[in-house]
Amino acid sequence: MHIDHVGIAVDDLEAAIRTWEVLLGTPCYKRETVESEKVETAFFATGESKVELLGATSPDSVIAKYVAKRGPGLHHVAFETADLDAEIRRLTAAGYELLTPEPKQGADRKRIAFLHPRSCGGVLVELCQSLPA
């Protein structure tokens, strides 16, 4: 596994995009809405990994609730694996807790699953696998 991206929850996606374009010295290369999660994402390339900005599209989305409770900031770290199902089996057998019982479709053509922060020292961990083109 390797770090695929770092997810950052934001309260104003447009302002955050401008901030990160200057900070990283590169434009946002992709924006995508994930309707099932009520979130709009913006991606930045950073070497072999990415930064993903997450903006809520609805006040009842997980990201809106996260920002209301904790404020904008680091939301999760995502690790890419070649076999998501095998990693889920390995980690649940080792005692890690999933947030949802099954993987789901995420942004950036990925199947995703999240590990509960209490299983990972307080960090929300996303496991992801690229879908075939």
N, C-alpha and C positions, 0 to 999 in steps of 0.2 A: 504494500500500500504506500501511497505517497499523498502529500497534501495537494488536494485539487483546488480548493479555494477557502477563503475566510469570508464568512457572511457577516455583514454589518447592517444592523437595523437603523433606519433613518426616519426622521419625522417629515422631511421635505426632500423628496427624491431629486427634484430638479436642482436645488441648492447643493445637495450632497454630490451630485454628478459634477457640478462646476468645481467644487472643492477638491474632489479626487482627481479631476483632470489636471488641475494645476499641481497638486501634490505629487502625482505620479509622472507628470510630464507626457501624458498620453491620453488620447480620447477614449471615451467609452466605446467599446467595439460592438456591443450587443445589448439590446433591451428586450425584455420578454415579460408578458403577463402570465401568471399561473393562476387561472381562474379558480381552481379547486382550493388554493391556499389564500386567495384574495390578496395577492401580492404582485407588485411589479418589480422586476429585477433589472439591474444594470451591471454589466461586467466590464472589468478592466484586466488586461494582461499584465502580469508582473513576473517576468522570467518564466519559470516552468509552472507557476501557479497563477491563480486569479484572485481578484477581490470582487465580491458580489455585494452590491448594495440592495437592500430589501426595503421597499416602501409599501405601506398598506394601501389597498384599494377600497377598503371598507373598514368602518370603525369596529366591526366585530371580528376582524382577522387576528390571527395569532400575533402578527407583527405589531398591529395597533395596540393590542393589549400589552405586549412586551414593552413598547416605547412608553406607554402610559405609566407602567409600573416601575421601569428601570431607567427610562430615558434612552436616547440614541446611543449606540455603541456596539461593541462586539457581540454578535448573536451566536455564532457557531463556527466550528472548524470542520471542514469536510475532507474526508480521506477517500480517494478513489481506489477501488478494488476491481480486479478482473472478474470476480465471481461474488456478487453481492449475497446470494443465497448461502454460499459456503461460509462467508464471513459472519453472517447472522447466526448460522448454526454454531460456529466456533465460539462466538462471543456470548451467546445466550447459554451455551453449555458451561462457559466459564463464569456465569453469574451476572452478566451485564443485562440490563433491562431495556427493552425497546419501548419507545413512546407509542407506536402503533403496531398492531399484530402483523401487518403485511407491508412490504415495500410499496411505494407509489411512484407515479410519474412526477418528476420535478422539472426545474428549469434546465436549460442547456443540454437537452436530449439525454437526461440521466434518469435512471431508476434510483430511488433514494429510500433510506431508512434512518431514523434518528435514535441514538442511544440517550437514555435519560441522564441528565446531569448528575444525579446522585450516584450513578454507576461510574462516572468519569471524573471524580474529584471536583464537581461543580461546573464542568464544561459541557455544553450541549455539543455532541459529536454527530455529524452526519456521515453516513457511509453512502457512497454513490458508485454507480456503474454506468459507463457510457452505453447507450443503445446503438445498435447497428444502424448505419445510414440507409 
